[in-house]
Amino acid sequence: MPGTPLNLELAVRYYVDSVSYSAPMPPWIQWGPAFPYFGIAELLQEKMTGQLAPDRRLETRAYSISVPYRTKDFRTWVLPAVTEQIIVHACAMYISRKAEGNGIDHDRVYSYSNSPWDNDFLDEQLRQWLAFQKETTDRLNTSSHILQLDLRHAFANINRDDFYTYLDSWIDDRGVFRILKAYVNGWSGGRPGIPFVNDSLFYLGNLYLNKIDEILKRYSHNFIRFMDDYRIFGSSRTELEAVYEAFSRSLEDAGFSINDGKVVLGSTAEYFKAAAIATAREDARSRDAHERIEGGQSNSYLGPLLFTRVIDPVQLVELIGVVVDDPARYLTVRVGRLLLREIRKLRTNATAGSLIHKDFAEKLSKNDELRQKLRALVLHYANREGEEWRLIWLLYVLEDLIPLGDTSSPEYRLVADIARRPRLQQVARLWAIRLIRFPKVRHGAQEIFDHLDADYLTAGLRLYPEV
């Protein structure tokens, strides 16, 4: 669009149809095929024109929420205004055109092999992980030992000034650089490093980690990486121990450290034996919770917001059951976020007349045992501090159990009770209010833009003012 080097029209489409599905929280409004892409892009252009003025002071607000990463490990995720996230994705698109071929070494790096210009930007993550695994096996055919390690809190330890300097080499436009810097700084909210927002920013962080690759190359060229997971290959334990010691010291000088609890050094035989034992011990249902969500699924679509491949409704209900049976283990950002994505895809397709979502809702409603467990967990997390994300996840699932206008279901009565609790976390309470009041519809581009131009909490408050 004129006035900026950023392709805002494509950025709107790629964000709405792809990147938004990497968020840890569901949207307040379920968008459909009638989403006004071009109208939003035009309004976004007007917003950016003002922000590009050299004397303009940029201010940003973002809602943050604590999300379980592993059983006892919580990370802060940030939910800024969607308009700001679209602009940052446009910046990622802009940078990727300059960086691809010069930044990411795809012979070694297996994360984010698709660029932000691809409409299936997020489609290949599982396949990239499987390629990472296959490359490990292939390299072990010519190496006798392997060192596995990852960085401790990699994104939190990125020095933002260094991050901006690194990206600056691919940004010719000073206005674009200033906007990207202002947004990332504002979203960080005083916390160090790069904030967890969505895959647009993860892509840029993954690009920056090439600096760590260059450090490792001082000591070994025989390695591969997936995000911050490294696998280094060698001919002996002594060789790899020396690589580890030297790499660890250099990382500390750069402000990073290795997660000592996840360092594994062994022979090829030991690697394959450990892999076989892990596979044998892993419960089949837990494999489903990871592999069946991603396996064969993608975000490719026939037209705007119409996904061609979605998870089977029967499997989706089963996977929700897996999560509900062991929420401490599975109701985390890894599995929970993927399931949110799959439920959103079904509901998105329903707006275009697809019957698959109806099939899912019917199978969920007929599973009385699962419904009872869902209600019990809602009560459990509604009474616990710090579990807002898990409660919202459950409320989002319950939406299919509260048909429009039906106030007789036990789920409706439960949610109505929760909505009246004044001490409930604010966003969770808004989600309960949303389920019993039902989503308000936004039609015009300006009305939708105003909704997208607010951070997550503010957008919810505008739709469902608390009483």
C-alpha positions in Angstrom: 0.0 0.0 0.0 1.3 3.6 -0.7 3.1 5.5 2.1 4.9 2.5 3.6 7.2 -0.3 2.4 5.1 -2.8 4.4 2.6 -4.9 2.5 -0.3 -4.4 5.0 -3.0 -6.0 2.8 -1.2 -9.3 2.7 -0.2 -9.0 6.4 -3.8 -8.6 7.4 -4.7 -11.8 5.4 -1.8 -13.8 6.7 -2.3 -12.7 10.3 -6.1 -13.4 10.4 -5.9 -16.7 8.4 -2.7 -18.1 10.0 -0.7 -16.2 12.6 -3.6 -15.5 14.9 -4.0 -19.3 15.3 -0.7 -19.4 17.1 -2.0 -17.2 20.0 -2.5 -18.8 23.4 -5.9 -17.2 23.9 -9.1 -17.5 21.8 -10.5 -14.4 20.0 -13.5 -12.6 21.5 -15.2 -12.7 18.1 -15.2 -15.7 15.7 -14.4 -14.2 12.3 -15.8 -15.7 9.1 -15.2 -15.5 5.3 -16.8 -12.1 5.2 -13.9 -10.5 7.1 -13.1 -7.2 5.5 -9.5 -7.7 4.7 -9.0 -4.8 2.4 -11.0 -2.3 4.5 -9.0 -3.2 7.6 -5.8 -2.8 5.6 -6.8 0.7 4.5 -7.6 1.8 8.1 -4.3 0.2 9.2 -2.5 2.3 6.5 -4.1 5.4 8.0 -2.9 4.4 11.5 0.6 3.7 10.3 0.8 7.0 8.3 0.4 8.9 11.6 2.9 6.6 13.4 5.6 7.1 10.8 5.8 10.8 11.5 9.3 11.4 13.0 7.9 13.4 16.0 5.2 10.9 16.8 5.6 9.3 20.2 4.3 5.7 20.0 2.4 4.2 22.9 1.2 0.6 23.1 -0.7 -1.4 25.7 -0.8 -5.2 26.0 -2.6 -7.6 28.3 -0.3 -10.3 29.8 -1.3 -13.6 31.2 0.6 -16.4 32.9 0.4 -19.6 30.9 1.6 -23.1 32.0 4.5 -24.2 29.8 5.2 -27.4 31.6 3.7 -28.9 34.8 5.2 -26.4 37.2 6.7 -23.9 34.7 4.6 -20.8 33.8 5.6 -18.2 31.2 4.2 -14.8 30.6 2.4 -14.4 27.2 1.4 -11.0 25.9 -1.7 -10.1 24.0 -1.4 -6.7 22.3 -3.9 -5.1 20.0 -4.4 -7.1 16.8 -3.6 -4.1 14.7 -0.2 -3.9 16.3 0.4 -7.6 15.8 -0.5 -7.3 12.1 2.0 -4.4 11.7 4.7 -6.5 13.4 3.9 -9.4 11.0 4.2 -7.0 8.1 7.6 -6.1 9.5 8.6 -9.8 9.7 7.5 -10.1 6.1 9.6 -7.1 5.2 12.7 -8.4 7.1 12.4 -12.0 5.7 12.7 -10.8 2.1 16.1 -9.3 3.0 17.2 -12.1 5.4 16.2 -15.3 3.6 19.4 -16.6 2.0 21.6 -14.4 4.2 20.2 -15.1 7.7 18.8 -18.6 8.3 21.1 -21.6 7.4 18.5 -24.1 6.4 21.1 -26.8 6.2 21.3 -26.6 10.0 18.2 -24.8 11.2 14.9 -26.6 11.1 12.5 -24.1 12.7 10.5 -21.6 10.6 11.7 -22.9 7.2 8.6 -21.2 5.7 8.8 -17.4 5.5 6.1 -15.0 6.8 5.2 -14.4 3.2 3.7 -18.0 3.0 0.1 -18.4 3.7 1.0 -21.7 5.4 3.6 -19.9 7.5 2.7 -22.1 10.5 1.9 -25.3 8.6 5.3 -26.9 8.6 6.3 -26.9 12.3 5.6 -30.6 13.0 7.2 -31.6 9.6 10.2 -29.4 10.4 10.5 -31.2 13.8 10.3 -34.6 12.1 12.9 -33.4 9.6 15.1 -32.4 12.5 14.7 -35.9 14.0 15.5 -37.5 10.6 18.6 -35.4 10.2 19.7 -36.5 13.6 19.5 -40.1 12.6 21.3 -39.5 9.3 24.2 -37.7 10.9 24.5 -40.5 13.5 25.3 -42.8 10.6 28.6 -41.0 10.3 29.2 -39.8 13.9 29.7 -42.0 16.9 28.6 -39.5 19.6 25.9 -36.8 20.1 25.6 -33.9 22.5 22.0 -32.6 23.0 21.4 -29.3 24.8 19.1 -26.3 24.8 19.4 -22.7 25.9 17.9 -21.7 29.3 15.0 -19.2 28.7 16.5 -18.2 25.3 14.0 -15.5 24.4 14.1 -13.9 27.9 17.9 -13.7 27.7 18.0 -11.9 24.3 19.4 -8.4 24.7 16.8 -6.2 23.0 19.3 -3.6 21.9 21.4 -6.2 20.3 18.3 -7.8 18.8 17.4 -4.4 17.2 20.9 -3.9 15.9 20.9 -7.4 14.4 17.6 -6.7 12.6 18.6 -3.2 11.6 20.9 -4.6 8.9 17.8 -5.7 7.0 15.6 -2.7 7.6 16.2 0.2 5.2 13.2 2.3 6.3 13.8 4.2 9.6 10.1 4.5 10.2 9.6 0.8 10.1 12.5 0.2 12.4 11.1 2.7 14.9 7.7 1.2 14.9 8.9 -2.4 15.4 11.2 -1.3 18.2 8.4 0.7 19.9 6.0 -2.2 19.8 8.4 -4.8 21.1 9.6 -2.6 23.9 6.0 -1.7 24.8 4.9 -5.3 24.8 7.8 -6.3 27.0 6.3 -4.4 29.9 9.6 -4.0 31.7 10.5 -7.7 31.4 13.8 -8.6 29.8 14.2 -10.2 26.4 11.7 -10.8 23.6 8.1 -11.2 24.7 6.0 -14.3 23.9 3.3 -13.0 21.5 2.9 -15.1 18.4 4.8 -16.8 15.6 5.6 -13.5 13.8 7.9 -12.5 16.7 9.1 -16.1 17.2 10.3 -16.0 13.6 12.3 -12.9 14.3 13.7 -14.4 17.5 14.6 -17.6 15.6 16.4 -15.4 13.1 18.4 -13.7 15.9 19.5 -17.1 17.2 21.7 -17.4 14.2 24.2 -15.3 16.3 24.3 -18.3 18.7 24.9 -20.6 15.7 27.9 -18.4 14.8 29.3 -18.8 18.3 29.0 -22.6 18.1 30.7 -22.7 14.7 33.9 -21.6 16.5 34.0 -25.0 18.0 32.0 -27.3 15.7 30.3 -27.2 12.3 28.6 -30.5 12.8 25.4 -29.5 14.5 21.7 -28.8 13.8 19.1 -26.7 15.6 15.3 -26.5 16.1 14.5 -23.2 17.8 16.9 -23.3 20.8 17.4 -27.1 20.8 20.9 -28.0 19.6 22.3 -31.4 18.6 26.0 -31.5 18.1 27.8 -34.5 16.6 31.3 -35.8 17.0 33.7 -38.7 16.9 34.2 -39.1 20.7 32.9 -38.2 24.1 36.2 -36.2 24.8 35.7 -34.1 21.6 32.1 -33.2 22.5 33.0 -32.5 26.2 35.5 -29.9 24.9 32.9 -28.4 22.6 30.5 -28.2 25.5 33.0 -26.4 27.8 34.1 -23.9 25.2 30.6 -23.2 23.9 29.2 -22.8 27.4 31.9 -20.2 28.3 31.2 -18.2 25.1 27.5 -18.3 25.7 27.9 -16.8 29.1 29.9 -13.9 27.6 27.0 -13.4 25.2 24.4 -13.3 28.0 23.1 -16.8 27.5 23.4 -20.1 29.3 22.8 -23.8 28.7 20.0 -25.6 30.5 22.1 -28.0 32.5 19.2 -30.2 33.4 18.6 -31.1 29.7 22.2 -31.8 28.6 22.7 -35.3 27.3 26.0 -36.6 26.0 26.3 -40.2 24.7 27.2 -42.6 22.0 25.1 -43.4 18.9 24.0 -46.6 20.5 23.0 -44.9 23.7 21.0 -42.3 21.8 19.0 -45.0 19.9 18.5 -47.1 23.1 17.2 -44.1 25.0 14.9 -43.2 22.1 13.5 -46.7 22.0 12.9 -46.8 25.8 11.1 -43.4 25.7 8.9 -44.5 22.9 8.0 -47.7 24.7 7.2 -45.9 27.9 5.2 -43.2 26.4 1.5 -43.9 26.8 -0.3 -44.2 23.5 -2.9 -41.6 24.5 -0.2 -39.0 25.3 1.3 -39.6 21.9 -2.1 -38.8 20.5 -2.2 -35.6 22.5 0.9 -34.4 20.6 1.1 -36.2 17.3 -2.6 -36.5 16.3 -3.2 -32.9 16.8 -0.5 -31.9 14.4 -0.1 -35.1 12.3 -1.5 -34.4 8.8 -3.1 -31.2 9.9 -2.4 -27.8 8.3 -3.7 -24.3 8.1 -4.1 -24.4 4.3 -7.4 -23.1 3.1 -9.6 -23.0 0.0 -10.5 -19.4 0.4 -10.5 -16.7 3.1 -10.7 -18.4 6.5 -11.9 -21.8 5.1 -9.6 -24.6 6.2 -9.3 -27.6 4.0 -7.8 -30.0 6.5 -9.2 -30.2 10.0 -8.9 -32.8 12.7 -11.6 -35.4 12.8 -14.3 -34.5 15.3 -14.2 -37.9 17.0 -10.4 -37.5 17.5 -10.8 -33.9 18.8 -13.3 -35.0 21.5 -11.0 -37.8 22.4 -8.0 -35.4 22.7 -10.0 -33.1 24.9 -10.6 -36.1 27.1 -6.9 -36.8 27.2 -6.3 -33.2 28.4 -9.1 -33.3 31.0 -7.9 -36.6 32.4 -4.5 -35.1 33.2 -4.7 -31.3 33.0 -1.5 -30.7 35.0 0.4 -32.5 32.3 -1.5 -31.7 29.1 -3.4 -28.5 29.7 -0.3 -26.5 28.9 0.5 -24.0 26.2 2.0 -26.7 24.0 -1.0 -29.1 23.8 -3.7 -26.7 24.9 -2.8 -24.0 22.3 -2.9 -26.6 19.5 -6.3 -27.8 20.6 -7.6 -24.2 20.7 -6.4 -23.8 17.2 -8.3 -26.9 16.0 -11.5 -25.9 17.7 -11.2 -22.4 16.2 -10.7 -24.0 12.8 -13.9 -26.0 13.1 -15.8 -22.9 14.3 -14.4 -20.8 11.5 -15.5 -23.4 8.9 -18.9 -23.4 10.5 -19.3 -19.7 9.5 -18.9 -20.8 5.9 -21.5 -23.6 6.2 -19.3 -26.5 7.1 -21.1 -29.3 9.0 -17.9 -30.7 10.6 -18.2 -28.3 13.6 -21.8 -29.5 14.1 -20.6 -33.0 14.2 -18.0 -32.1 16.8 -20.5 -30.3 19.0 -23.0 -33.2 18.9 -20.3 -35.7 19.9 -19.1 -33.5 22.7 -22.7 -33.0 24.0 -23.4 -36.7 24.0 -20.3 -37.5 26.1 -21.8 -37.2 29.5 -18.7 -38.4 31.3 -16.5 -35.8 29.6 -19.1 -33.0 30.2 -19.1 -33.8 33.9 -15.3 -33.7 34.0 -15.2 -30.4 32.2 -17.7 -28.8 34.6 -15.7 -30.2 37.6 -12.5 -28.7 36.2 -14.1 -25.3 35.6 -15.1 -25.2 39.2 -11.7 -26.3 40.3 -9.8 -23.6 38.4 -12.3 -20.9 39.1 -11.4 -21.3 42.8 -7.6 -21.3 42.3 -5.5 -18.2 41.8 -3.0 -18.1 38.9 -5.0 -20.5 36.8 -6.8 -18.0 34.6 -5.5 -19.4 31.3 -6.7 -23.0 32.1 -10.1 -21.7 33.1 -10.5 -19.7 29.9 -9.5 -22.7 27.9 -12.2 -24.8 29.5 -14.8 -22.0 29.1 -14.0 -21.8 25.4 -14.6 -25.6 25.0 -17.9 -25.2 26.9 -19.2 -22.8 24.3 -20.4 -25.8 22.2 -22.4 -27.0 25.1 -24.4 -23.8 25.6 -26.6 -23.5 22.4 -27.9 -20.1 21.6 -30.8 -19.2 23.8 -30.6 -22.5 25.9 -30.5 -21.6 29.6 -31.3 -25.1 30.8 -28.0 -26.9 30.3 -25.9 -27.6 33.4 -23.0 -25.8 31.6 -25.1 -22.6 31.3 -26.0 -22.6 35.0 -22.4 -23.2 35.9 -21.1 -20.4 33.7 -23.8 -18.0 34.9 -22.8 -18.7 38.5 -19.1 -18.0 37.7 -19.9 -14.8 35.8 -21.4 -13.4 39.0 -18.3 -14.0 41.1 -16.7 -10.6 41.7 -13.3 -12.0 42.8 -12.8 -14.1 39.6 -9.9 -13.0 37.4 -11.1 -10.2 35.2 -10.6 -11.8 31.7 -12.0 -15.2 32.9 -15.1 -13.4 34.2 -15.5 -11.6 30.9 -15.3 -15.0 29.1 -18.0 -16.3 31.4 -20.2 -13.3 30.6 -19.5 -13.7 26.9 -20.9 -17.3 27.0 -24.2 -16.4 28.6 -24.7 -13.1 26.7 -23.4 -14.6 23.4 -21.0 -12.7 21.1 -21.9 -9.4 19.8 -21.6 -9.2 16.0 -19.4 -6.6 14.3 -20.2 -5.7 10.7 -18.5 -2.6 9.3 -14.7 -2.3 8.7 -14.4 0.7 11.0 -16.3 -1.1 13.8 -14.2 -4.2 13.4 -11.0 -2.1 13.2 -11.9 -0.3 16.5 -12.2 -3.8 18.1 -8.9 -5.0 16.7 -7.2 -1.8 17.8 -7.6 -2.5 21.5 -5.5 -4.8 23.6 -7.1 -8.1 24.7 -8.6 -7.0 28.0 -9.8 -3.6 26.6 -11.5 -5.3 23.7 -13.3 -7.7 26.0 -14.5 -4.9 28.3 -15.9 -3.0 25.3 -17.9 -6.0 24.2 -19.0 -7.2 27.6 -19.0 -4.4 30.2 -18.9 -5.9 33.6 -21.9 -5.3 35.8 
